[in-house]
Amino acid sequence: FQDHVEQLTAKRINTHNTHGTGCTLSSAIASYLAQGYDLLQAVKLAKQYISNAIAHADELDIGSGHGPVNHFFTGHADV
């Protein structure tokens, strides 16, 4: 393990459609690790993926209340 902390930041996305963000983020990290990325790069890529999934969440029209993130936004084939 490294002796430092890496802080990752991102712009807040204004949406109520955030259901599934934790599970999606952890699955994306596992996916990138399985593809051979090191831990830091896997986390960075997974954060980019979940941020895009949240940004595109309002494109879905599913149910009522807090909806899911959009796992199927364009450009996600590597997860």
C-alpha positions in Angstrom: 0.0 0.0 0.0 1.1 3.5 -0.6 1.7 6.0 2.2 -0.4 8.8 0.7 -4.0 9.7 0.1 -5.3 10.4 -3.4 -8.3 12.8 -3.4 -10.6 12.6 -6.4 -13.1 15.4 -7.0 -15.8 15.9 -9.5 -18.5 18.5 -10.3 -21.8 17.9 -8.6 -24.6 16.8 -11.0 -28.0 18.2 -10.2 -30.4 15.2 -10.4 -32.7 13.2 -8.2 -31.9 10.1 -10.3 -29.1 8.5 -8.2 -30.5 5.1 -7.3 -27.8 2.5 -7.6 -24.7 4.8 -7.5 -22.8 2.8 -4.8 -23.4 -0.6 -6.4 -22.5 0.8 -9.8 -19.3 2.4 -8.6 -18.1 -0.7 -6.8 -18.9 -2.9 -9.8 -17.2 -0.5 -12.2 -14.0 -0.6 -10.0 -14.1 -4.4 -10.0 -14.6 -4.4 -13.7 -11.6 -2.2 -14.3 -9.4 -4.2 -11.9 -10.4 -7.4 -13.7 -9.2 -5.7 -17.0 -5.8 -5.3 -15.4 -5.8 -1.6 -14.4 -4.0 -0.8 -11.2 -6.2 0.3 -8.2 -5.9 4.1 -8.7 -6.6 4.0 -12.4 -9.5 1.6 -11.9 -11.1 4.0 -9.3 -10.5 7.0 -11.6 -12.1 5.3 -14.6 -15.0 4.0 -12.4 -15.6 7.5 -11.1 -15.7 8.8 -14.7 -18.2 6.1 -15.6 -20.5 6.7 -12.6 -20.4 10.5 -13.2 -21.5 9.9 -16.8 -24.2 7.5 -15.7 -25.5 10.1 -13.3 -25.3 12.9 -15.9 -27.4 10.8 -18.3 -29.9 9.6 -15.7 -32.5 12.1 -16.6 -32.8 10.6 -20.0 -34.6 7.6 -18.5 -38.3 7.9 -17.7 -38.7 5.0 -15.2 -41.1 5.0 -12.3 -41.4 7.8 -9.8 -39.3 9.2 -7.1 -35.5 8.8 -7.2 -34.8 6.9 -10.4 -31.8 4.9 -11.4 -28.6 6.1 -13.0 -28.3 5.4 -16.8 -25.9 2.5 -17.2 -26.4 2.5 -20.9 -25.3 6.0 -21.9 -23.3 6.2 -25.1 -19.6 5.5 -24.8 -19.5 3.0 -21.9 -18.5 -0.2 -23.8 -15.3 -0.7 -21.7 -17.0 -1.3 -18.4 
